[in-house]
Amino acid sequence: MSESKIKGSSLYISGGILVLAYVMLFTQTLTKIHIQPQMLLGYIFWTSVFFYYWWKYRSKNQWTGAFIGFVIGVVAINLAGFIVGIKGG
């Protein structure tokens, strides 16, 4: 198996997990289901992993991608909290 196929498959797998995780986050947010703190760390982790592999696939510095993913994960969690606050949760 070539190196580019391995990079691509890791990107697709982590991307699929990321999409499912954020669908779950915003579904729980909109239905006012309490989100466990451990799950919030999982959202940040999977966002970082996805951007790590994306940057690796683009032949960039992977750790920069992981940091960008971390920031995006934190912003998404705060957005979810903001939505709950507006809906009166």
Secondary structure as a PSIPRED ss2 file (coil, helix, strand):
# PSIPRED VFORMAT (PSIPRED V4.0)

   1 M C   1.000  0.000  0.000
   2 S C   1.000  0.000  0.000
   3 E H   0.000  1.000  0.000
   4 S H   0.000  1.000  0.000
   5 K H   0.000  1.000  0.000
   6 I H   0.000  1.000  0.000
   7 K H   0.000  1.000  0.000
   8 G H   0.000  1.000  0.000
   9 S H   0.000  1.000  0.000
  10 S H   0.000  1.000  0.000
  11 L H   0.000  1.000  0.000
  12 Y H   0.000  1.000  0.000
  13 I H   0.000  1.000  0.000
  14 S H   0.000  1.000  0.000
  15 G H   0.000  1.000  0.000
  16 G H   0.000  1.000  0.000
  17 I H   0.000  1.000  0.000
  18 L H   0.000  1.000  0.000
  19 V H   0.000  1.000  0.000
  20 L H   0.000  1.000  0.000
  21 A H   0.000  1.000  0.000
  22 Y H   0.000  1.000  0.000
  23 V H   0.000  1.000  0.000
  24 M H   0.000  1.000  0.000
  25 L H   0.000  1.000  0.000
  26 F H   0.000  1.000  0.000
  27 T H   0.000  1.000  0.000
  28 Q H   0.000  1.000  0.000
  29 T H   0.000  1.000  0.000
  30 L H   0.000  1.000  0.000
  31 T C   1.000  0.000  0.000
  32 K C   1.000  0.000  0.000
  33 I C   1.000  0.000  0.000
  34 H C   1.000  0.000  0.000
  35 I C   1.000  0.000  0.000
  36 Q C   1.000  0.000  0.000
  37 P H   0.000  1.000  0.000
  38 Q H   0.000  1.000  0.000
  39 M H   0.000  1.000  0.000
  40 L H   0.000  1.000  0.000
  41 L H   0.000  1.000  0.000
  42 G H   0.000  1.000  0.000
  43 Y H   0.000  1.000  0.000
  44 I H   0.000  1.000  0.000
  45 F H   0.000  1.000  0.000
  46 W H   0.000  1.000  0.000
  47 T H   0.000  1.000  0.000
  48 S H   0.000  1.000  0.000
  49 V H   0.000  1.000  0.000
  50 F H   0.000  1.000  0.000
  51 F H   0.000  1.000  0.000
  52 Y H   0.000  1.000  0.000
  53 Y H   0.000  1.000  0.000
  54 W H   0.000  1.000  0.000
  55 W H   0.000  1.000  0.000
  56 K H   0.000  1.000  0.000
  57 Y H   0.000  1.000  0.000
  58 R C   1.000  0.000  0.000
  59 S C   1.000  0.000  0.000
  60 K C   1.000  0.000  0.000
  61 N C   1.000  0.000  0.000
  62 Q H   0.000  1.000  0.000
  63 W H   0.000  1.000  0.000
  64 T H   0.000  1.000  0.000
  65 G H   0.000  1.000  0.000
  66 A H   0.000  1.000  0.000
  67 F H   0.000  1.000  0.000
  68 I H   0.000  1.000  0.000
  69 G H   0.000  1.000  0.000
  70 F H   0.000  1.000  0.000
  71 V H   0.000  1.000  0.000
  72 I H   0.000  1.000  0.000
  73 G H   0.000  1.000  0.000
  74 V H   0.000  1.000  0.000
  75 V H   0.000  1.000  0.000
  76 A H   0.000  1.000  0.000
  77 I H   0.000  1.000  0.000
  78 N H   0.000  1.000  0.000
  79 L H   0.000  1.000  0.000
  80 A H   0.000  1.000  0.000
  81 G H   0.000  1.000  0.000
  82 F H   0.000  1.000  0.000
  83 I H   0.000  1.000  0.000
  84 V H   0.000  1.000  0.000
  85 G H   0.000  1.000  0.000
  86 I H   0.000  1.000  0.000
  87 K C   1.000  0.000  0.000
  88 G C   1.000  0.000  0.000
  89 G C   1.000  0.000  0.000
